[in-house]
Amino acid sequence: MNDAATPTATTDPQQGPQTYQLLIEVSAPVSVCIGRFGTFDFPAGRYCYTGSAKRNFEARVRRHQSTTKTLRWHIDYLLAAPGVQIVEVLRHPLPECQVNQATAGEVLVNGFGASDCRAGCGSHLKKVM
Ligand SMILES: [Zn+2]
């Protein structure tokens, strides 16, 4: 491989956070249509969603916190539902699947946020309490 042919990386993924966790409060049971993925019931409680962004990390976090965005990812649909809000954002330097698998919780919707997951997490959304 010729390094000169490779675009110069502007961000070293080893520096700073690459994985974020959104702690989400569902204040009352809610049924959410997640696009073509289906409609799912989410009991009230605290959830943890684990995602990553190797570039534009803080912009990604701000996007999740925005209430005026085009619904694209599974998590966008949940966050747009009534009574659902982010209560805390955690940042980690480790890969998202490693962080997700180290998070104790219950998978309610298999495959949620895990379309790109190659580590067998089952879901990147867990109910944590
Ligand atoms: Zn994963």
Residues whose N, C-alpha, C, O or C-beta is under 5 A from the ligand:
A	BS01	ZN	C97 C117 A119 C121
